[in-house]
Amino acid sequence: MINDIDLGPIEAYEEFPVEVTIDHNTYWLVRCSDYEFRLLNSLCPHAGGEVRPSHGVLFCPLHFWTFDIDNGQCINNPDKRLMKRDVELRFGRLFVVSSDY
């Protein structure tokens, strides 16, 4: 697609999650399965703290909220989640194919 963002070859990413910056916004690129990837916004929806990987979740140090590392759903408050963007694997390359939702 014309508006898709090329994140480069899958081989460029040795470990997940990995921090990625797009248009001055920071995301965590996560691998949900062998062929499923997603970008999760690094800003906590609660207080705007920066979430970081910690023990299999994304953790916000401001108020100790934790988020599912695959889908961004808040574990402490199920009504909240991290904004996310879909990523597709095509011909060995990763492409961002959606806006934040």
Secondary structure, 3 states (H helix, E strand, C coil): CCCCEEEEEHHHCCCCCEEEEECCEEEEEEEEECCEEEEEECECCCCCCECEEECCEEECCCCCCEEECCCCEECCCCCCECCEEEEEEECCEEEECCCCC
